[in-house]
Each structure stands twice: as structure tokens, then as C-alpha cells.
Amino acid sequence: MPCQLCDRDVPILTEHHLVPRQHTKRKKLDPGETIDICPACHRQIHVLFDNRRLAEELNTVDRLKSNPEMAKFLAWVRKQNPDRKVSVKR
């Protein structure tokens, strides 16, 4: 199954909450929708954006993909070997 952001077929996918659990757990709300993404995309999301911004602005796949910073990363990561770990810079 490919990553829902970069579309690479990677050996392992991780579950990303579109609305961070930090914003739903304390209020005992439904954690909401999750997406399956590769570890590189997951790390990059949390490097670029804080939980508040993820909850309020970037809470759909389309919004994540269309964000200029994330779009630049996605264009780069699509060219990387899906069987190798991708380094993410803070």
C-alpha cells in the first residue's frame, strides 16, 4: 500500500492523525480520521508544523499536499529510494 502523501510503496507505513491527539484526547473527543503515510512524510510533518497548525489549518490530505513547504518535500522524497531511510532536517 503506498504512502497517502508521497505515493511511494514503502515497506512500513505509520498512522497519522489528521487532527493531533493532543487536541482530542484531553477533551475526550473522537480522535478523527487517520491516514497511512511513510515514516519520512510523518517525520517531516512534525518537523514543519506544530500541533495547533495541524489541527486548525492542515487537517486534510489535500491541505497537507498543497502546503508549499510540504509540497517541496514531497517532490523531493518521491525521487528517493523507498527501501532506504530518508533523513529529515529540523
C-alpha positions in Angstrom: 0.0 0.0 0.0 1.5 3.4 -0.9 2.0 6.4 1.3 -1.0 8.6 1.0 1.2 11.7 0.7 4.2 10.8 -1.5 2.6 7.8 -3.2 5.8 5.7 -2.7 5.5 2.0 -2.0 7.4 1.6 1.2 7.8 -1.5 3.4 6.3 0.2 6.5 3.5 2.8 6.9 2.7 4.8 10.0 -0.7 6.1 11.2 -1.0 9.9 11.2 -3.9 11.6 13.0 -5.1 14.5 10.8 -6.2 16.3 14.0 -3.4 15.6 16.6 -4.5 13.5 19.5 -3.3 16.3 21.8 -6.3 18.3 20.7 -8.8 15.5 21.1 -7.6 13.3 24.0 -8.0 15.9 26.8 -11.4 16.9 25.6 -12.4 13.2 25.2 -13.4 13.8 21.6 -13.3 11.3 18.8 -9.7 11.2 17.5 -11.0 11.6 14.0 -9.6 10.4 10.7 -6.1 8.9 10.2 -4.0 8.4 7.1 -1.3 5.8 6.4 1.9 7.5 5.5 5.6 6.6 5.3 7.9 7.4 8.2 9.7 10.1 6.2 6.5 12.0 5.5 5.4 11.6 9.1 8.6 12.9 10.5 8.6 15.9 8.0 5.0 16.9 9.0 6.0 17.1 12.7 9.3 18.9 11.9 7.5 21.6 9.8 4.2 22.1 11.7 3.1 22.4 15.3 0.0 20.5 16.5 -2.1 23.6 16.6 -1.4 24.4 13.0 -2.1 20.8 12.0 -5.4 20.8 13.9 -6.6 24.1 12.6 -5.2 24.5 9.1 -3.7 21.3 7.8 -6.2 18.7 8.8 -6.8 17.1 5.4 -4.6 15.2 2.9 -5.3 17.9 0.3 -4.3 20.7 2.6 -1.1 18.9 3.6 -0.2 18.2 0.0 -0.9 21.8 -1.1 1.2 23.5 1.6 4.3 24.9 -0.2 6.8 23.6 2.4 5.3 20.1 2.3 4.9 20.1 -1.5 8.6 20.9 -1.9 9.4 18.0 0.4 7.0 15.6 -1.4 8.5 16.5 -4.8 12.0 15.6 -3.4 11.0 12.5 -1.4 9.2 10.9 -4.4 12.7 10.6 -6.1 14.2 8.8 -3.1 14.6 5.0 -2.9 11.6 3.7 -0.9 13.6 0.9 0.6 16.1 3.3 2.3 15.6 5.6 5.3 15.2 9.2 4.4 16.9 11.8 6.6 14.7 14.7 7.6 16.3 18.0 8.7 14.9 20.1 11.5 
